Amino acid sequence: MVLPKNTVCLWFDHDAVAAARFYTATFPDSALGEVFHAPADYPSGKAGDVLTVTFTVAGIPCLGLNGGPAFRHSEAFSFQIATDDQAETDRLWNAIVDNGGQESACGWCKDRWGLSWQITPRTLIEALAAGGAEAKRAFAAMMEMGKIDVAAIDAARRGCGPAARRGGAGGRAATPRPHRRRAQRKARAGRLRPAGRSCGKAGPSAVPSPRPAAGAARRSPRVPAAARSVARRHVELLR
């Protein structure tokens, strides 16, 4: 038997073999290895009890240790599994959660033994690695998810969807609110006609309507009373 240079040792109460069987049946590039029995009594068991089990999960060599209830898993350690699409993301996430596990946030979930897993689509990893506005949009979308929605991450990368529409997320549609309100008022007054826009296609947010006919009455813009008062005060100060 060739021993790997580095092996991840995972502490379990008493059912390391059950955990190893689940992991190797669930994740690709996984295999169950050998089971070793204790040669003598030890603090959490007796001679002959299953002490350790070797296995590989997603290509990573692991050792499951039946060490008793003294130590528990926490989110300080987790496996990150890169998935290719939504179907693989759903399959792995559901396998963990439906087997007595627990959902968490941002692609994290916990199995029935308390071990944490990050089920992370490659598109999210690529978006965060890209940096800049694309990473901000993808990150904002991810922060609202439990299980990762691949389509929503892809939309955020393109500048579409709710994450792109919010200010600070780096989306093209994150126009400052005062400008949006002015454009909306102009549109209601008939001076601008809103133009349709499909996500991912560049285009103006509004298209000027035809000019009024010669001689037509023009409506003077309405100036708020507070603004008029400030303007008058400025004029008085300049005199």
Buried (B, 14 or more C-beta within 10 A) or exposed (E): EEEEEEEEEBBBBBBBBBBBBBBBEBBEEBEBBEBBEBEEEBEBBEEEEBBBBBBBBBEBBBBBBBBBEEEEBEEEEBBEBBBEEBEBBBBBBBBBBEEEBEEBEBBBBBBBBBBBBBBBBBBBBBBBEEEEBBBBBBBBBBEEBBBBBBEBBBBBBBBBBBBBBBEEBBBBBBEEEEEEEEBEEBBEEEBBEEEEEEEEEEEEBBEEEEEEEEEEEEEEEEEEEEEEEEEEEEEEEEE
